[in-house]
Amino acid sequence: MASAVTQGDALLWVRVGDAGEYCDFDSLDAALEYLNELRVGKVDHWQQYGFDTPNYHGHDYISIYWGGADANPWSDLDDEDRETVENGLEENYL
């Protein structure tokens, strides 16, 4: 079950790779759909405010976190959200 995106005034923010733009989403499911469209691949390793995949790693990782309207991070995804991400991403190798 995907969690609700808003936690108080928090928004879910995603950025794909170091050169990507920050995008906010109204649900975790919508963020997963976006990430799968971009073929980011499965989670290899979680780090603060994001994760590595075979296609995006090191400084070029996937950012995903709860934050304010200015896209500054407030908190990482919790364990339930991380499990939803891990189960929702499709395996892709670029």
One Martini backbone bead per residue (centre of mass of N, CA, C, O) as a GRO file, in nm:
protein
   94
    1MET     BB    1   0.093   0.038   0.025
    2ALA     BB    2   0.062   0.358  -0.034
    3SER     BB    3   0.138   0.649   0.080
    4ALA     BB    4   0.087   0.944   0.172
    5VAL     BB    5   0.233   1.240   0.073
    6THR     BB    6   0.116   1.407   0.294
    7GLN     BB    7   0.292   1.558   0.583
    8GLY     BB    8   0.135   1.798   0.622
    9ASP     BB    9   0.355   2.015   0.435
   10ALA     BB   10   0.462   1.783   0.277
   11LEU     BB   11   0.657   1.669   0.001
   12LEU     BB   12   0.731   1.477  -0.282
   13TRP     BB   13   1.065   1.430  -0.392
   14VAL     BB   14   1.229   1.418  -0.726
   15ARG     BB   15   1.555   1.307  -0.861
   16VAL     BB   16   1.731   1.236  -1.167
   17GLY     BB   17   2.012   1.280  -1.109
   18ASP     BB   18   2.237   1.542  -1.116
   19ALA     BB   19   2.079   1.690  -1.380
   20GLY     BB   20   1.817   1.702  -1.260
   21GLU     BB   21   1.490   1.776  -1.175
   22TYR     BB   22   1.273   1.882  -0.951
   23CYS     BB   23   0.988   1.681  -0.839
   24ASP     BB   24   0.653   1.677  -0.758
   25PHE     BB   25   0.414   1.461  -0.582
   26ASP     BB   26   0.081   1.318  -0.504
   27SER     BB   27   0.232   1.030  -0.515
   28LEU     BB   28   0.407   0.743  -0.500
   29ASP     BB   29   0.292   0.617  -0.757
   30ALA     BB   30   0.366   0.853  -0.947
   31ALA     BB   31   0.671   0.836  -0.898
   32LEU     BB   32   0.703   0.543  -1.000
   33GLU     BB   33   0.606   0.589  -1.285
   34TYR     BB   34   0.828   0.789  -1.359
   35LEU     BB   35   1.074   0.604  -1.296
   36ASN     BB   36   0.988   0.380  -1.502
   37GLU     BB   37   0.990   0.557  -1.757
   38LEU     BB   38   1.315   0.612  -1.702
   39ARG     BB   39   1.462   0.347  -1.623
   40VAL     BB   40   1.622   0.322  -1.332
   41GLY     BB   41   1.558   0.081  -1.158
   42LYS     BB   42   1.671  -0.088  -0.901
   43VAL     BB   43   1.757  -0.109  -0.581
   44ASP     BB   44   2.078  -0.117  -0.427
   45HIS     BB   45   2.101   0.162  -0.243
   46TRP     BB   46   2.064   0.337   0.041
   47GLN     BB   47   2.039   0.684   0.114
   48GLN     BB   48   2.031   0.990   0.185
   49TYR     BB   49   1.758   1.092   0.005
   50GLY     BB   50   1.801   0.795  -0.143
   51PHE     BB   51   1.925   0.607  -0.442
   52ASP     BB   52   2.067   0.334  -0.596
   53THR     BB   53   2.146   0.212  -0.923
   54PRO     BB   54   2.271   0.077  -1.204
   55ASN     BB   55   2.208   0.371  -1.355
   56TYR     BB   56   2.226   0.523  -1.059
   57HIS     BB   57   2.525   0.659  -0.912
   58GLY     BB   58   2.657   0.816  -0.670
   59HIS     BB   59   2.609   1.142  -0.773
   60ASP     BB   60   2.386   0.983  -0.981
   61TYR     BB   61   2.123   0.969  -0.816
   62ILE     BB   62   1.819   0.913  -0.642
   63SER     BB   63   1.592   1.140  -0.536
   64ILE     BB   64   1.394   1.088  -0.223
   65TYR     BB   65   1.160   1.302  -0.041
   66TRP     BB   66   1.071   1.501   0.222
   67GLY     BB   67   0.928   1.837   0.172
   68GLY     BB   68   0.908   2.145   0.082
   69ALA     BB   69   0.826   2.387  -0.152
   70ASP     BB   70   1.161   2.430  -0.186
   71ALA     BB   71   1.295   2.121  -0.177
   72ASN     BB   72   1.373   2.083   0.104
   73PRO     BB   73   1.471   1.860   0.328
   74TRP     BB   74   1.313   1.678   0.607
   75SER     BB   75   1.281   1.362   0.511
   76ASP     BB   76   1.290   1.048   0.487
   77LEU     BB   77   1.198   0.756   0.412
   78ASP     BB   78   1.030   0.511   0.524
   79ASP     BB   79   1.002   0.176   0.538
   80GLU     BB   80   0.735   0.160   0.377
   81ASP     BB   81   0.821   0.336   0.138
   82ARG     BB   82   1.069   0.169   0.057
   83GLU     BB   83   0.911  -0.089  -0.006
   84THR     BB   84   0.740   0.035  -0.228
   85VAL     BB   85   0.974   0.105  -0.413
   86GLU     BB   86   1.106  -0.176  -0.440
   87ASN     BB   87   0.829  -0.307  -0.557
   88GLY     BB   88   0.776  -0.076  -0.800
   89LEU     BB   89   1.032  -0.130  -0.943
   90GLU     BB   90   1.189  -0.182  -1.242
   91GLU     BB   91   1.393  -0.371  -1.428
   92ASN     BB   92   1.686  -0.188  -1.555
   93TYR     BB   93   1.919  -0.154  -1.836
   94LEU     BB   94   2.135   0.089  -2.003
   0.00000   0.00000   0.00000
